Amino acid sequence: MNSSDGVTESARQAVLHAARELNYVPHAAARALITGRTRTIAVLLPDMHGAFFSELIRELDQCAYAHGQSLLVASLHGRLTEAQKVLALIHGQVDGVILMVPFMDAQTTLAELPLTVPTVLLNAPGPLQGTPVITIDNAGGARQVAKHFAALGYQDVVHIAGPTDNFDAIERARGFHAAARQLGLVVERDIPGDYSEEAGRAAGLRIAKRAKLPRAIFAANDNMAVGCLEVLIAADINVPHDIAVAGFDDIPIARFTAPPLTTVRPPVAQQGVEAFEWLVAAINRKERSPLPPGPHAQALPTRLVVRGSTVANRAPERARKGVRSRSQ
């Protein structure tokens, strides 16, 4: 059954024939006790709703298939404390863990987790001793948006922020505000959001009711940007002539909105590949010792994708002056 040496072909065929007749399947847990391998990788994500997580799971699944591994995927339902329960539940069933933890209290909580197998962290606010962290350059991506607005002459801008306890959202706000100050943009107080389309719609309604419209909006993710864009268009506000809108994540629907959404494209596939490759290398090491003490963090660069929600023909004079207009 294990294709081991020392078995004649006739004996092998006889055993395999008997196994088929009896519908025998080797016991995976028993095999794992002998081999020390389960051929399974756990992927723990803060949530599984939305295109971002779908793309990441798909990439990790492709990597697992290529390496003869299986994935066990679980959601933390937005709470890092759930990781303790999940890790206890899967103890002994996986060879390694890929854990996405964009929570600001991640380092304190992670230090208490039973990470008994090779682990790689995604989007954590800082490295855990002996465990690498692979993030995306959220602040750099947001800076690209601010520079894009400045290059177009959009001075009066608004930021729809993400969750206040989310590391990615905080980094995006930090990068955007720092670049805005440097570039001389006028940024009012952030409009709070939670990464949902509903939050984007609520922000859009607040903006649409103003007597004077801001010139540009940067939403911390595409879901909120799409929700905001929907409300602005319904209110007969012309995008981008009256207001430019940009998001972050480049989810598939971003290219199909009307107008198509300018956004920051994170290297989701690359992040998945690098995390998996590191994990497989750690699992295959003869001595499964942790990494030496010290930081092991990597931030992958993003790319601004410019579409029609920020750039069109020359804006009408009334919009450039910041006067509320309802273009026909």
DADA-V832632 format. One record per residue. N is the residue number from 1. PHI is phi in degrees with one decimal (999 if undefined). OMEGA is omega in radians with two decimals (* if undefined). Layout:
n=N phi=PHI omega=OMEGA
n=N phi=PHI omega=OMEGA
//
This chain:
n=1 phi=999 omega=-3.10
n=2 phi=-99.7 omega=-3.11
n=3 phi=55.8 omega=-3.13
n=4 phi=-81.5 omega=3.12
n=5 phi=-74.5 omega=3.06
n=6 phi=85.4 omega=3.12
n=7 phi=-119.2 omega=-3.14
n=8 phi=-69.8 omega=-3.11
n=9 phi=-64.1 omega=3.14
n=10 phi=-65.7 omega=3.11
n=11 phi=-66.7 omega=3.13
n=12 phi=-60.3 omega=-3.13
n=13 phi=-64.0 omega=3.12
n=14 phi=-65.2 omega=3.13
n=15 phi=-65.9 omega=3.14
n=16 phi=-63.4 omega=3.11
n=17 phi=-64.5 omega=3.12
n=18 phi=-63.7 omega=3.13
n=19 phi=-62.6 omega=3.11
n=20 phi=-65.3 omega=-3.14
n=21 phi=-63.2 omega=-3.08
n=22 phi=-93.5 omega=-3.07
n=23 phi=54.2 omega=-3.10
n=24 phi=-79.8 omega=3.06
n=25 phi=-126.8 omega=3.11
n=26 phi=-57.7 omega=-3.12
n=27 phi=-79.7 omega=-3.04
n=28 phi=-61.3 omega=-3.11
n=29 phi=-65.8 omega=3.12
n=30 phi=-65.3 omega=3.09
n=31 phi=-60.4 omega=-3.11
n=32 phi=-63.2 omega=3.11
n=33 phi=-63.2 omega=-3.11
n=34 phi=-82.3 omega=-3.05
n=35 phi=-84.6 omega=-3.06
n=36 phi=76.7 omega=-3.13
n=37 phi=-130.8 omega=3.06
n=38 phi=-106.8 omega=-3.07
n=39 phi=58.5 omega=-3.12
n=40 phi=-132.6 omega=3.09
n=41 phi=-115.3 omega=3.07
n=42 phi=-90.2 omega=3.06
n=43 phi=-121.9 omega=-3.12
n=44 phi=-109.1 omega=-3.06
n=45 phi=-119.1 omega=3.13
n=46 phi=-63.2 omega=3.14
n=47 phi=-160.9 omega=3.09
n=48 phi=-127.1 omega=3.13
n=49 phi=-94.5 omega=3.05
n=50 phi=113.9 omega=-3.04
n=51 phi=-67.2 omega=-3.13
n=52 phi=-58.9 omega=-3.12
n=53 phi=-68.8 omega=3.10
n=54 phi=-60.8 omega=-3.14
n=55 phi=-65.9 omega=3.14
n=56 phi=-64.9 omega=3.13
n=57 phi=-62.0 omega=-3.14
n=58 phi=-62.0 omega=-3.13
n=59 phi=-65.1 omega=3.12
n=60 phi=-64.9 omega=3.10
n=61 phi=-64.7 omega=3.09
n=62 phi=-62.9 omega=3.11
n=63 phi=-63.3 omega=-3.14
n=64 phi=-62.3 omega=-3.14
n=65 phi=-61.2 omega=-3.12
n=66 phi=-65.2 omega=-3.11
n=67 phi=-100.9 omega=3.14
n=68 phi=68.3 omega=-3.13
n=69 phi=-112.0 omega=3.02
n=70 phi=-115.9 omega=3.11
n=71 phi=-107.5 omega=2.95
n=72 phi=-117.3 omega=-3.03
n=73 phi=-107.6 omega=3.13
n=74 phi=-138.8 omega=3.11
n=75 phi=-103.7 omega=3.05
n=76 phi=-91.4 omega=3.09
n=77 phi=53.4 omega=3.06
n=78 phi=76.9 omega=-3.10
n=79 phi=-129.2 omega=-3.13
n=80 phi=-64.1 omega=3.13
n=81 phi=-61.5 omega=3.11
n=82 phi=-67.0 omega=-3.12
n=83 phi=-60.4 omega=3.13
n=84 phi=-59.1 omega=-3.12
n=85 phi=-66.7 omega=-3.09
n=86 phi=-65.8 omega=-3.13
n=87 phi=-63.4 omega=3.09
n=88 phi=-66.9 omega=-3.11
n=89 phi=-67.5 omega=-3.05
n=90 phi=-98.9 omega=-3.12
n=91 phi=-56.0 omega=3.14
n=92 phi=84.6 omega=-3.09
n=93 phi=-106.1 omega=-3.10
n=94 phi=-132.7 omega=3.09
n=95 phi=-92.1 omega=-3.11
n=96 phi=-164.9 omega=-3.08
n=97 phi=-133.3 omega=2.93
n=98 phi=-109.2 omega=-2.98
n=99 phi=-123.2 omega=3.09
n=100 phi=-92.8 omega=-3.03
n=101 phi=-136.7 omega=3.13
n=102 phi=-82.1 omega=-3.12
n=103 phi=-105.2 omega=-3.07
n=104 phi=-66.9 omega=3.11
n=105 phi=-96.9 omega=-3.02
n=106 phi=-61.2 omega=-3.05
n=107 phi=-61.5 omega=-3.14
n=108 phi=-64.8 omega=-3.11
n=109 phi=-70.6 omega=-3.11
n=110 phi=-62.4 omega=-3.14
n=111 phi=-62.0 omega=-3.12
n=112 phi=-98.8 omega=-3.08
n=113 phi=-82.6 omega=3.12
n=114 phi=-82.2 omega=-3.13
n=115 phi=-84.1 omega=-3.03
n=116 phi=-92.7 omega=3.12
n=117 phi=-126.1 omega=3.08
n=118 phi=-51.8 omega=-3.05
n=119 phi=-138.8 omega=3.00
n=120 phi=-126.6 omega=-3.11
n=121 phi=-100.7 omega=3.07
n=122 phi=-116.6 omega=3.00
n=123 phi=57.6 omega=3.07
n=124 phi=-80.4 omega=-3.10
n=125 phi=-71.0 omega=3.12
n=126 phi=-174.2 omega=-3.11
n=127 phi=-74.8 omega=2.99
n=128 phi=-97.1 omega=-3.05
n=129 phi=-53.4 omega=3.10
n=130 phi=81.4 omega=-3.12
n=131 phi=-126.0 omega=-3.09
n=132 phi=-75.4 omega=3.09
n=133 phi=-126.4 omega=3.07
n=134 phi=-115.8 omega=-3.12
n=135 phi=-119.9 omega=2.96
n=136 phi=-108.7 omega=-3.11
n=137 phi=-79.6 omega=-3.11
n=138 phi=-62.6 omega=-3.13
n=139 phi=-63.4 omega=3.13
n=140 phi=-64.1 omega=3.10
n=141 phi=-63.3 omega=3.12
n=142 phi=-66.5 omega=3.08
n=143 phi=-62.4 omega=3.11
n=144 phi=-62.0 omega=3.11
n=145 phi=-64.9 omega=3.13
n=146 phi=-60.5 omega=3.12
n=147 phi=-64.6 omega=3.11
n=148 phi=-63.5 omega=3.10
n=149 phi=-60.6 omega=-3.12
n=150 phi=-63.8 omega=-3.13
n=151 phi=-64.9 omega=3.12
n=152 phi=-87.9 omega=3.13
n=153 phi=84.2 omega=-3.14
n=154 phi=-87.3 omega=-3.02
n=155 phi=-96.0 omega=-3.06
n=156 phi=-94.0 omega=-2.99
n=157 phi=-127.5 omega=-3.13
n=158 phi=-129.2 omega=3.05
n=159 phi=-116.7 omega=3.00
n=160 phi=-92.9 omega=-3.00
n=161 phi=-82.4 omega=3.04
n=162 phi=-88.3 omega=-3.12
n=163 phi=-57.2 omega=-3.05
n=164 phi=-70.9 omega=3.14
n=165 phi=-105.7 omega=-3.10
n=166 phi=-102.3 omega=-3.07
n=167 phi=-60.9 omega=3.14
n=168 phi=-59.2 omega=-3.11
n=169 phi=-64.4 omega=-3.14
n=170 phi=-65.6 omega=3.12
n=171 phi=-65.7 omega=3.12
n=172 phi=-66.1 omega=3.10
n=173 phi=-64.5 omega=-3.13
n=174 phi=-61.8 omega=-3.13
n=175 phi=-64.5 omega=-3.12
n=176 phi=-66.0 omega=-3.10
n=177 phi=-67.2 omega=3.14
n=178 phi=-63.3 omega=3.13
n=179 phi=-67.9 omega=-3.14
n=180 phi=-61.7 omega=3.12
n=181 phi=-62.7 omega=-3.12
n=182 phi=-65.0 omega=-3.07
n=183 phi=-91.6 omega=3.11
n=184 phi=80.6 omega=3.08
n=185 phi=-77.8 omega=3.09
n=186 phi=-97.4 omega=-3.12
n=187 phi=-114.5 omega=3.11
n=188 phi=-79.6 omega=3.14
n=189 phi=-59.6 omega=-3.09
n=190 phi=-59.6 omega=2.96
n=191 phi=-89.2 omega=-3.07
n=192 phi=-69.5 omega=3.10
n=193 phi=-152.1 omega=-3.11
n=194 phi=-134.1 omega=3.13
n=195 phi=79.1 omega=-3.10
n=196 phi=-94.5 omega=3.06
n=197 phi=-62.0 omega=3.14
n=198 phi=-62.2 omega=3.10
n=199 phi=-64.9 omega=3.09
n=200 phi=-65.3 omega=3.11
n=201 phi=-64.9 omega=3.13
n=202 phi=-61.4 omega=3.11
n=203 phi=-65.8 omega=3.12
n=204 phi=-61.7 omega=3.11
n=205 phi=-63.8 omega=3.12
n=206 phi=-62.0 omega=-3.10
n=207 phi=-70.9 omega=-3.08
n=208 phi=-64.2 omega=-3.11
n=209 phi=-83.5 omega=-3.07
n=210 phi=-72.3 omega=3.06
n=211 phi=-71.7 omega=3.09
n=212 phi=-120.7 omega=-3.09
n=213 phi=-83.8 omega=2.97
n=214 phi=-67.8 omega=-3.10
n=215 phi=-85.9 omega=-3.12
n=216 phi=-153.3 omega=-3.14
n=217 phi=-127.9 omega=2.99
n=218 phi=-115.1 omega=3.09
n=219 phi=-94.8 omega=-3.04
n=220 phi=-67.7 omega=2.98
n=221 phi=-151.2 omega=-3.06
n=222 phi=-69.2 omega=3.13
n=223 phi=-57.7 omega=3.13
n=224 phi=-69.2 omega=3.12
n=225 phi=-62.7 omega=3.13
n=226 phi=-65.8 omega=3.10
n=227 phi=-61.8 omega=3.11
n=228 phi=-64.4 omega=-3.14
n=229 phi=-59.5 omega=3.14
n=230 phi=-59.7 omega=-3.11
n=231 phi=-68.7 omega=-3.13
n=232 phi=-62.0 omega=3.13
n=233 phi=-64.2 omega=3.13
n=234 phi=-63.8 omega=3.12
n=235 phi=-85.3 omega=3.11
n=236 phi=63.0 omega=3.04
n=237 phi=-98.9 omega=-3.04
n=238 phi=-80.4 omega=3.07
n=239 phi=-110.4 omega=0.27
n=240 phi=-103.2 omega=-3.04
n=241 phi=-60.8 omega=3.14
n=242 phi=-87.8 omega=3.12
n=243 phi=-140.7 omega=3.00
n=244 phi=-92.1 omega=-3.12
n=245 phi=-131.0 omega=3.07
n=246 phi=-133.2 omega=3.13
n=247 phi=-127.1 omega=-3.12
n=248 phi=-152.5 omega=3.04
n=249 phi=124.5 omega=-3.10
n=250 phi=50.2 omega=3.06
n=251 phi=-69.1 omega=-3.03
n=252 phi=-53.5 omega=-3.08
n=253 phi=-69.5 omega=-3.07
n=254 phi=-58.8 omega=-3.11
n=255 phi=-82.6 omega=-3.08
n=256 phi=-110.9 omega=3.05
n=257 phi=-69.6 omega=3.14
n=258 phi=-124.4 omega=-0.03
n=259 phi=-76.1 omega=3.09
n=260 phi=-58.1 omega=-2.97
n=261 phi=-88.2 omega=2.93
n=262 phi=-70.9 omega=-3.04
n=263 phi=-157.9 omega=3.09
n=264 phi=-100.0 omega=-3.12
n=265 phi=-96.7 omega=3.07
n=266 phi=-82.8 omega=-3.12
n=267 phi=-82.2 omega=-3.05
n=268 phi=-61.2 omega=-3.12
n=269 phi=-62.0 omega=-3.14
n=270 phi=-62.9 omega=3.13
n=271 phi=-62.3 omega=3.11
n=272 phi=-63.2 omega=-3.13
n=273 phi=-63.9 omega=-3.09
n=274 phi=-65.7 omega=3.10
n=275 phi=-63.7 omega=-3.10
n=276 phi=-68.9 omega=-3.13
n=277 phi=-63.0 omega=3.10
n=278 phi=-61.6 omega=-3.07
n=279 phi=-63.5 omega=3.13
n=280 phi=-61.8 omega=3.12
n=281 phi=-62.3 omega=3.14
n=282 phi=-66.7 omega=3.14
n=283 phi=-65.5 omega=-3.07
n=284 phi=-82.0 omega=3.09
n=285 phi=-63.4 omega=-3.13
n=286 phi=-63.2 omega=3.09
n=287 phi=-105.1 omega=-3.08
n=288 phi=-82.8 omega=3.12
n=289 phi=-84.9 omega=3.11
n=290 phi=-69.0 omega=3.05
n=291 phi=-63.7 omega=3.09
n=292 phi=-61.4 omega=-3.12
n=293 phi=-57.3 omega=3.12
n=294 phi=126.4 omega=-3.11
n=295 phi=-72.9 omega=3.07
n=296 phi=-138.0 omega=-3.07
n=297 phi=-119.5 omega=3.12
n=298 phi=-136.0 omega=3.11
n=299 phi=-110.3 omega=-3.09
n=300 phi=-87.7 omega=-3.07
n=301 phi=-71.4 omega=3.10
n=302 phi=-106.9 omega=3.12
n=303 phi=-140.9 omega=3.09
n=304 phi=-78.7 omega=3.09
n=305 phi=-109.9 omega=-3.05
n=306 phi=-89.8 omega=3.11
n=307 phi=-132.5 omega=-2.96
n=308 phi=-71.7 omega=-3.12
n=309 phi=-76.3 omega=3.09
n=310 phi=-123.1 omega=-3.06
n=311 phi=-127.7 omega=3.04
n=312 phi=-146.6 omega=3.03
n=313 phi=-66.2 omega=-3.10
n=314 phi=-52.1 omega=-3.05
n=315 phi=-66.0 omega=3.09
n=316 phi=-59.5 omega=-3.10
n=317 phi=-58.9 omega=-3.09
n=318 phi=-66.7 omega=3.12
n=319 phi=-72.5 omega=-3.11
n=320 phi=-65.6 omega=3.11
n=321 phi=-81.4 omega=3.11
n=322 phi=81.1 omega=3.11
n=323 phi=-86.3 omega=-3.12
n=324 phi=-58.8 omega=3.14
n=325 phi=-139.6 omega=3.07
n=326 phi=-126.5 omega=-3.06
n=327 phi=-65.4 omega=-3.14
n=328 phi=-91.6 omega=*
//
